Amino acid sequence: QVQLVESGGGLVQAGGSLRLSCAASGSIFSINPMTWYRQVPGKQRELVAGFTRAGSTIYADSVKGRFTISGDNTKNTVYLQMNSLKPEDTAVYYCNKCQQLRCYWGQGTQVTVSS
């Protein structure tokens, strides 16, 4: 079993920054792969950024150059640094991890960007 806990969301003005954290616990072999998704009401959950199984990084086109994913294997934690935030970044951000044919989700953290 894997547990994921996100934190760091909040309310920020457009142009501001936030750093999200996703702490994984349980039977963790590696933080790779681990992915950030986001969802707004009425829309599908979309991939934002992540580490692949090989440790490469991937980003949605809409966040490239503004968001940076990083990780700390010693803490089983992945971070999402979000800069130059836009109102359209407003969403609930979820952490996702798949291992041994199972996928796990955190409870989500709300990010609200005011214009």
N, C-alpha and C positions, 0 to 999 in steps of 0.2 A: 504493500500500500504506500501511496505517496500523498502527502498533504502539501498544498500550495497556499501561501498566504500573501496577498498583495497589500501594499501600503504606499502612501505617498501622494494619493490623489488630493484634489482640493479645487478651490476656486482661484483663478488667476486671470489677470487682464491679458488681452491680446498682446503678443510680443514678449510675454513673460516666459518663465521656465518652471518646470517641475521635474522631480526625479522620482520615478516609481521603483519600488523594490518588490521582488517576488522571492520569498524564502521557501525553499523546499525542505521537507523533512520526511522521514520514513526510509524506505528502501531505495536510496538514491545511489546509483552507480556513477553518474556523472551529471553535470548540469547540461551537457549536450545530449539530445536536443532540448531546447526550451524556447518557447515562443510567446510573444505578446500579441493578443488580439484586442479588438475593441468593437463595441456594439452600441448603436443608438436605437431607440424604440422604433419598431416597424421595419428595421433593416437587418440584413444578415450580419453575423459576426464576421469581421474582416481581419486578415492578418496585418499586423503593423510592423513587427520586426522580430527577428529570432536568430538563434544559433542552430545550425544544422547538426546532424549527428557527427559530422566531421569537424565541427567547430567553426565553420564559416558563418558569416553573418548575412542575413537577408533583410531587405527593407521594402515596404510598400513604396511605390513611386511618390505617393503623396507626402511622405515623411522624409524622403532622402535629403540629406544635407541639414536636416533640422533635428532629427532624433538619432540617438546613439545607444546601442545596446552594449552592455558589458556584463562580465560575470566574475564571481569569486568562488572558485571551486572549494576553497577551505570553509566557506560559509554556506555552500549550496544555495547561493543567492544570485539572481540575475537582476540587473538594473536597466531602467530605460530612462535615459536623460532626454528630456523633451525641451527644446529651445524654440524660440520664435513661434510660440503657440498661436494658433488661429481659432476663431470660433468653431470652425468645422472640425476641429480636433475634439470637441466636446463629445464625450461618450463614457461608457463604463469600460474600463480596461481590465482584461483578464489575462492571467498567466496560464499557459498550457504546457504540459509535459507528457510525452508518450514514451513508454518503455515497456518491454516485454509484452507487446501486443495490447497494452492498455493505455488509455489516455486519461489524464486527470486535469481538472480545472480548479482554479481558485474561485473565491467568492466574488471577486471583482472589486475595483476601486473607481470611484466616480471622479472624472476630470471635467471641470466646467471652465470654459474660456469665454470671458465676457468681452464684448466689442467696445 
